[in-house]
Amino acid sequence: MISTKAGLATVAAAGAIIGVAIGLNGSTASADPAPPPPPPPPSLEAPPWAPKKPAESWHGYPMVWWDWGSGGHWGVWINGGFLPFT
């Protein structure tokens, strides 16, 4: 009787291993998760809690509010780069 149970357990284990190896493990196919939504566009208007605007311009460049996700800053755009003032 012991050899029959051991033989049955061996056959069951071998069947499970073979089934997993060929993909019959019962799991569903998974797809890649949906990409996260894009971040909101940067805000160019100063919120009410923003610090006071330091000046209207700096060396001829207009002072603007720029919020790139870090809370926002007053600054100027020079040659494609932002120079923060606050």
N, C-alpha and C positions, 0 to 999 in steps of 0.2 A: 504494500500500500504506500509506503514511503517513497519508493522509486517512482510510482505513478504520479504522486503529487509533485515530486521534484522534477519529473520529466515535463509535466504540464506547466509548471512555473517556468522552466527553462524555455519551452516553446513559446509561452506568452511573452517572456522578456525578449526573446529573439524577434518575435513578431513586432513588438513595440519598437525595438531599435530599428528594424528594417522599415517600418511604417514612418518613423520620424525621418529616416535617411532619404526616403523618396517623397516626403512632403505630405504624408497623410496624418499629420499630428492634430488635425482638427482646428488649427488656428486660422483666422481669417487673413486675407491679404491686407497689408497696410499700405496706405498711400502717404505721401509726404504731407506734413501739416500745412495748412493754409498760411501764406506769408502774412506777417503782421501788417496792419494798415499803415499807410504812409504817414509820416509826422505832419502835424498841421503846418501850414506855410508860416514863415516868420512874420511877426507883427511889426508894422512900421509906425503904429500909433502908440504913444506912451500911455500905459495904464494909469489909473488914478493914484496908485501907490508909488509910482516912479519918482526918483529924486528930481529936484528942480533942474531944468535945462541949464547947463553951465554957460552957454553962449549961443548966439544965433548962427555964428560961423567961426571957422578957424582957418586962417590963412586963405580965405576965399572959398573954402569948402563948407557947404551947409551942414549944420549939426543935425543929426537924425537919431531916432530911437531904433535900435536893432535888437530883436529878441531871437536868439538862435537856440533857445531851450535852456539857457542858464539863468534866466531871470531878466535879461535885457540890460542894455547899456546905452548911454548917450555917447555918440562918437561921430567920426567922419569917415567917408569912403575916399581913399586915396590910391590911385593906380590899381583898382580891383581888390584892395585889402582894407579891412575895417580897423580903424584906430580908435579903441574905446577911451572915453574920458571919465567914465564913472564905474 
